Structure formats: structure tokens, C-alpha cells
Amino acid sequence: MKTFFAFVNKEFKHIFRDRRTLIILFGMPIVLVVLFGFAITTEINNAKIQVVDLANDVYSTKLINKIKASGYFSVKEDTKNINDIERIFQDGKVKLAVVIPQSFSKDLINTNYAQIQIITDATDPNTSNIITSYLSAVFKQFEMEEGYTLSTNLEINTRMKYNPLNKSVYMFVPGVMTIILMLVSAMMTSITVAREKELGTMEILLVSPLKPSIIILGKIVPYLVLSLINAMTILLLGLFVFDMPMLGSYLLLFTEIFIFVLASLILGLLISTVSNSQQTAMLLSLMGLMLPTILLSGFIFPISSMPKILQYTSDIIPAKWFIIIIKSVMLKGVGITYIWKETLILIGIAIFLLVLTIKKFKVRLE
């Protein structure tokens, strides 16, 4: 028994000496609880909506104030032209627009009946449905309060823009495509340098006249070609099997896919340079990328409803920007003038990761 306890004591010492094991053992549960607790939510907070008040009278003002007072929405009133809604949706600034007709108060006073139109950006049908239900509850409360003076009866006409049939596949195909490309691309390159270390072939690279930048690019190019073939396969499945629309430019879409795949491959290579084994590299690429990509990319859960710190964290995740781009190109048919910001951010992330990877690789060579 004494020998057994001595052996157990030795194992404890080994565990506490290994920082990676301690991080996985104690750090991972904390990270998972925080992510799942704050990121996984179907509640709506501070959702950006556009109000087009064509009436601009007493009752329309009361209704807008009621929407603002609910605390669920961030209301924009910077336009009185219903034709601006298309541009606003293409810019991605809001997910929903409320149109109050010019005869709103007149209809309520004379007929106790008025119509309100809700136009939603249904590229994300789950979020648009949730926002619509929240807004309908606010309208119902307004209807009850004004019912003391008027027998108010509001009719809500809802129009799903870019996804009139409210198909959830319009959300899942771009999201799943993003996750697959991100994980597969990163995993393929994450084991490449780690494999060199395990097989003992790193010494060949150490004595070769190749510069670290050439070695990095040489390892990326083959996987880049394979990842692009993989991307085209996923895209063709989405178009011909799941009937995804393609309203934008194919050239623009392929260019954006190239940038995203390149960033994912470089990220995987960065993981590889800081990993001592293929197993460690695989674990980091799976656990370190899969959960943030799913939870913080806006694929399933609205980012605007998350705490500020998670919203800022989501900005450094390439998948967030790629999902915005692919939905805008495929479903909205926009050009580069509407997604130049997201494109520049993706390019910036790719360049930053490449510089960091080359720097870490130099350290390893030295």
C-alpha cells in the first residue's frame, strides 16, 4: 500500500509540473462554462432595427417611444424613405425594419384599425423570427394601453427579405461551410510542422538553405489547393442539393473563399509551430477553434445579445466576417462596395497570422 501511495504521489507531481495538462484540466472547464453561459442564448438585447416613420404624428411617436422603452432594441430613425431599406439591409446595419404608414394616426382615430409593416433580413431566419416575436409583444402592449382611449387594433404585415420562404437551410449552409473550411484547413496544417518534429525530419529543414518564409509558404500551397477543391465541393452541394441561391458574383465569392481558407491554413500552421506533437496540435485546433467558431461567429447565436467582452472577442475570429460575406454575396447579391470592410479585416487577420507564424518559426529554427 505504501508503494501504491508513493506511485500516486509521483503521478500528482507529474501532473502539476505539466502546465499544458493543468490548463486543460482547470482552464478548459472555466472557459467552456463562460462561453456556454454567456454565448448560448436566444434572448435579444440591443437588436438594431430601423424605423421608417411616414406618419410622424402623435401615435406613431408613442409607438416608437414604446419600442425604445422596451430595452430590447437599438432604434435608428435616420430615414423617412422606404426605398432606403434595401441599402440598409445590404450594408448589414440592421436586421429588421418597421414601416409606420402615413395614415397611421388617422386610421386609429377614425376606424380603430391600423397596419404596420415589418421587413426582416431573413438571411438569419432564427434571429429574424425572434426579433419579430419580441416586437410583436411590444405592439400588443401598445395596443392594450391605447385601448383605454381607442379600440386599437393593429395588424402586422411581415415580409421576409432574401428568404421569403423562411428556409433555415439559408442559414445553415453558409455556417456549416464556414465551420468545415475553418476546421479542416486549420487541422491539415496544424499537424504539418508537429509531424516533422515527431518524425525527426526537422533537422533537414534546419540545415536547408530555405528561409522560414519560403518553408511556411511551401507548406501552405498544397493544402491551399486541396482546401479550395474542398470549398468548391461544399459550395456545389449547397447550390444543387440544398437549393441555395447565388445572387452575387462567383468571382467575388471565390476570391473571398480564397482569403478565408488562406487565413485558416496560416492559423493552423501557427498552432503547429507552438505544438510539440501531432496530438497536441490536433487538440488545439479542435478545441481551440471549433467552439469559438460555432459560438462566437454569429452562425447560431446573435452576437449583439452577448456581453461586450465576447462581442469584442468575436471580432478576431475569421469565421464571423466570412459568414457575413458569404451571406451577403449569395443571398443579397451585393458587390465589394458593401463588404469591403469585412474583406479588409479578413486580409488583415491573414497577414497578421502569417507574420506571427514566420516569427515563431524563426524562433524554433534558432
C-alpha positions in Angstrom: 0.0 0.0 0.0 2.9 2.4 0.8 4.3 1.7 -2.7 0.9 2.5 -4.2 0.6 5.9 -2.5 4.2 6.7 -3.5 3.2 6.0 -7.1 0.1 8.1 -6.8 2.2 10.9 -5.3 4.6 10.7 -8.3 1.7 11.0 -10.7 0.4 14.1 -9.0 3.8 15.7 -9.2 4.0 14.9 -12.9 0.5 16.4 -13.5 1.4 19.7 -11.6 4.7 20.0 -13.4 2.9 19.8 -16.8 1.4 23.3 -17.4 -0.5 22.1 -20.5 -2.2 19.4 -18.5 -3.2 21.9 -15.8 -4.6 24.3 -18.3 -6.7 21.6 -19.9 -7.7 20.3 -16.5 -8.7 23.5 -14.8 -8.8 26.2 -17.5 -10.9 24.4 -20.1 -13.9 23.9 -17.8 -13.9 27.6 -16.8 -13.7 28.7 -20.5 -16.5 26.3 -21.5 -18.8 27.4 -18.7 -18.2 31.1 -19.5 -18.7 30.6 -23.2 -21.8 28.4 -22.9 -23.3 30.5 -20.2 -23.0 33.8 -22.0 -22.8 33.0 -25.7 -25.6 30.4 -25.9 -28.7 32.5 -25.7 -31.8 33.0 -27.8 -32.6 36.2 -25.9 -32.5 39.5 -27.8 -30.7 42.5 -26.4 -29.8 45.8 -28.2 -31.0 44.5 -31.5 -30.5 47.1 -34.2 -33.8 47.9 -36.0 -34.7 50.7 -38.5 -37.9 52.6 -38.1 -39.4 54.4 -41.1 -42.0 56.7 -39.6 -44.0 58.0 -42.6 -46.7 59.3 -40.3 -44.6 61.4 -37.9 -47.6 62.1 -35.6 -48.7 61.6 -32.0 -49.5 57.9 -32.1 -46.5 56.9 -34.2 -44.2 58.8 -31.8 -45.9 56.9 -28.9 -45.3 53.6 -30.7 -41.6 54.4 -31.4 -41.1 55.5 -27.7 -42.7 52.2 -26.6 -40.2 50.3 -28.8 -37.3 52.2 -27.3 -38.5 51.8 -23.7 -38.7 48.1 -24.1 -34.9 47.9 -23.8 -34.6 45.1 -26.4 -33.9 47.3 -29.4 -31.5 50.0 -30.6 -33.7 52.1 -32.8 -32.5 54.0 -35.9 -34.7 56.8 -37.3 -32.3 58.3 -39.8 -34.5 57.8 -42.9 -38.0 58.7 -43.9 -37.8 56.9 -47.3 -38.9 53.3 -47.6 -36.6 52.8 -50.6 -33.6 53.1 -48.3 -34.4 49.8 -46.6 -32.8 47.8 -49.3 -29.5 49.7 -49.0 -29.6 49.5 -45.2 -30.1 45.7 -45.3 -27.3 45.3 -47.8 -25.0 47.3 -45.6 -25.8 44.8 -42.8 -26.5 47.6 -40.3 -29.9 46.3 -39.2 -31.8 43.0 -39.2 -35.3 44.4 -39.2 -37.2 47.5 -40.3 -40.6 48.8 -39.1 -42.6 50.9 -41.5 -45.3 53.1 -40.0 -47.7 54.2 -42.7 -48.6 57.9 -43.3 -52.2 57.4 -42.3 -51.4 55.6 -39.0 -53.0 58.0 -36.5 -55.8 58.8 -38.9 -56.7 55.2 -39.2 -56.5 54.6 -35.5 -58.8 57.5 -34.7 -61.4 57.0 -37.5 -61.5 53.2 -37.8 -59.7 52.0 -34.7 -57.6 49.9 -37.1 -54.1 50.4 -38.5 -51.4 48.4 -40.3 -47.7 48.2 -39.5 -45.2 46.5 -41.8 -42.2 44.6 -40.6 -39.5 43.8 -43.1 -36.8 41.4 -41.8 -33.4 40.4 -43.1 -34.2 36.7 -43.2 -30.7 35.5 -44.2 -30.6 34.5 -40.5 -34.2 33.3 -40.1 -33.9 32.3 -36.4 -32.8 35.8 -35.3 -35.3 37.5 -37.5 -38.1 35.4 -36.1 -37.1 36.1 -32.5 -36.8 39.8 -33.1 -40.2 39.8 -34.8 -41.8 38.0 -31.8 -40.3 40.5 -29.4 -41.5 43.4 -31.5 -45.0 41.9 -31.8 -45.2 41.7 -28.0 -44.3 45.4 -27.8 -47.0 46.2 -30.3 -49.5 44.2 -28.3 -48.7 46.1 -25.2 -49.1 49.4 -27.1 -52.4 48.1 -28.4 -53.6 47.3 -24.8 -52.5 50.7 -23.4 -54.1 52.7 -26.1 -57.2 50.6 -25.9 -58.4 52.6 -23.0 -59.0 55.6 -25.3 -59.3 53.8 -28.6 -60.4 50.3 -29.5 -57.0 49.9 -31.0 -56.5 47.0 -33.5 -53.1 46.7 -35.1 -52.4 44.4 -38.0 -48.8 43.4 -38.5 -47.7 42.5 -42.0 -44.4 40.7 -42.0 -42.2 40.3 -45.1 -39.1 38.1 -45.1 -36.5 39.7 -47.3 -33.8 37.5 -49.1 -35.5 34.4 -47.7 -39.3 34.7 -48.4 -40.0 31.0 -47.5 -38.1 31.3 -44.2 -35.8 28.4 -45.0 -33.4 27.5 -42.2 -31.1 26.0 -44.8 -30.2 29.5 -45.9 -28.6 30.0 -42.5 -27.1 26.5 -42.0 -25.3 26.0 -45.3 -23.1 29.1 -45.1 -22.5 28.4 -41.4 -21.6 24.8 -41.9 -19.4 25.7 -44.9 -17.5 28.2 -42.8 -17.0 25.7 -39.9 -15.9 22.9 -42.2 -13.4 25.1 -44.1 -12.1 26.6 -40.9 -11.6 23.3 -39.0 -10.4 21.1 -41.9 -8.0 23.8 -43.2 -6.6 24.5 -39.8 -6.2 20.8 -38.8 -4.5 19.9 -42.1 -1.7 22.5 -41.5 -1.7 22.2 -37.7 -0.1 18.8 -37.8 2.5 19.5 -40.6 5.3 21.0 -38.5 4.5 18.9 -35.5 4.8 15.8 -37.7 8.3 17.0 -38.8 9.3 17.1 -35.2 7.9 13.7 -34.3 9.5 12.0 -37.4 12.8 13.7 -36.8 12.9 15.4 -40.2 13.0 18.9 -38.7 16.8 18.6 -38.8 16.6 18.6 -42.6 14.8 21.9 -42.5 17.2 23.3 -40.0 20.2 22.7 -42.3 18.4 23.6 -45.5 19.2 27.0 -47.2 15.4 27.7 -47.3 14.2 30.8 -45.5 11.4 30.3 -42.9 9.0 32.4 -45.1 9.7 30.0 -48.0 9.2 26.9 -45.8 5.9 28.4 -44.5 4.6 29.2 -47.9 5.7 25.9 -49.3 3.7 24.0 -46.7 0.6 26.2 -47.2 0.3 26.0 -51.0 -0.5 22.2 -51.3 -3.1 22.4 -48.6 -4.5 25.6 -50.1 -5.2 23.8 -53.4 -6.8 20.9 -51.6 -8.9 23.2 -49.4 -10.1 25.2 -52.4 -11.3 21.9 -54.0 -13.0 21.1 -50.7 -14.7 24.5 -50.7 -15.9 24.1 -54.3 -17.4 20.7 -53.4 -19.2 22.2 -50.4 -20.5 25.1 -52.5 -21.8 22.8 -55.3 -23.6 20.7 -52.7 -25.2 23.8 -51.2 -26.3 25.1 -54.7 -27.5 21.9 -56.3 -28.6 19.7 -53.3 -29.9 22.3 -50.9 -31.0 24.8 -53.5 -29.1 27.7 -52.0 -29.4 30.8 -54.2 -26.4 32.5 -55.7 -27.3 36.1 -56.5 -23.8 37.7 -56.4 -20.6 37.4 -58.4 -18.9 33.9 -58.5 -15.6 35.6 -58.9 -16.1 37.7 -55.8 -17.3 34.6 -53.8 -14.2 32.5 -54.9 -11.9 35.4 -54.0 -13.4 35.6 -50.5 -13.2 31.9 -50.1 -9.5 32.0 -51.1 -8.8 34.7 -48.5 -10.7 32.8 -45.7 -9.1 29.5 -46.5 -5.6 31.1 -46.6 -6.2 32.7 -43.2 -7.4 29.3 -41.8 -4.4 27.5 -43.1 -2.0 30.0 -41.7 -3.8 29.8 -38.3 -3.3 26.0 -38.4 0.3 26.4 -39.2 0.7 28.9 -36.3 -0.8 26.2 -34.0 1.7 23.7 -35.4 4.7 25.8 -34.7 3.9 26.0 -31.0 3.0 22.3 -30.6 5.5 19.6 -29.8 3.3 16.7 -31.1 0.6 16.0 -33.6 -1.7 15.1 -30.8 -1.3 18.5 -29.1 -1.7 20.3 -32.4 -4.9 18.3 -33.2 -6.3 19.1 -29.7 -5.5 22.8 -30.0 -7.0 23.0 -33.5 -10.2 21.2 -32.5 -10.9 22.6 -29.0 -9.3 26.0 -29.6 -11.1 26.6 -32.9 -14.3 24.6 -33.0 -16.1 26.1 -30.0 -15.2 29.8 -30.7 -16.1 29.3 -34.4 -19.6 27.8 -33.5 -20.4 30.1 -30.6 -18.9 33.4 -31.5 -19.2 33.6 -35.2 -22.9 34.5 -35.2 -23.7 31.3 -37.0 -26.3 30.2 -34.5 -26.4 32.7 -31.7 -26.8 36.5 -32.2 -23.6 38.3 -31.3 -25.4 41.5 -30.3 -27.0 39.7 -27.4 -23.7 38.6 -25.9 -21.7 40.5 -23.3 -19.4 43.2 -24.7 -16.2 41.3 -24.0 -17.5 38.4 -26.1 -18.6 40.7 -28.8 -15.0 42.2 -28.9 -13.6 38.7 -28.9 -15.7 37.6 -31.8 -14.1 40.4 -33.9 -10.8 38.4 -34.1 -12.5 35.2 -35.3 -12.2 35.0 -39.1 -15.4 32.9 -39.3 -17.5 35.8 -38.1 -16.5 38.0 -41.1 -16.7 35.2 -43.6 -20.2 34.3 -42.7 -21.3 37.9 -43.2 -19.5 38.0 -46.5 -20.9 34.7 -47.9 -24.5 35.5 -46.9 -24.2 39.0 -48.4 -22.8 37.7 -51.7 -25.0 34.6 -52.1 -28.3 35.8 -50.6 -28.2 39.6 -51.1 -26.2 39.7 -54.3 -24.1 42.6 -53.1 -20.7 43.6 -54.6 -17.4 44.5 -53.0 -18.6 48.0 -52.2 -20.8 46.6 -49.5 -18.4 44.1 -48.0 -15.0 45.8 -48.4 -14.7 46.3 -44.6 -15.1 42.6 -43.8 -12.8 41.7 -46.7 -10.0 44.0 -45.4 -10.4 42.6 -41.9 -10.0 39.1 -43.2 -6.9 40.1 -45.2 -5.5 41.9 -42.1 -6.1 38.8 -40.0 -4.3 36.6 -42.6 -1.3 38.9 -42.8 -1.0 39.2 -39.0 -1.2 35.4 -38.6 1.4 34.9 -41.4 3.9 37.4 -39.8 3.4 35.8 -36.4 3.8 32.3 -37.8 7.1 33.2 -39.6 8.3 34.9 -36.4 7.5 31.8 -34.3 9.1 29.6 -36.9 12.3 31.6 -36.8 12.4 31.2 -33.0 12.2 27.4 -33.5 14.9 27.4 -36.1 17.2 29.3 -33.9 
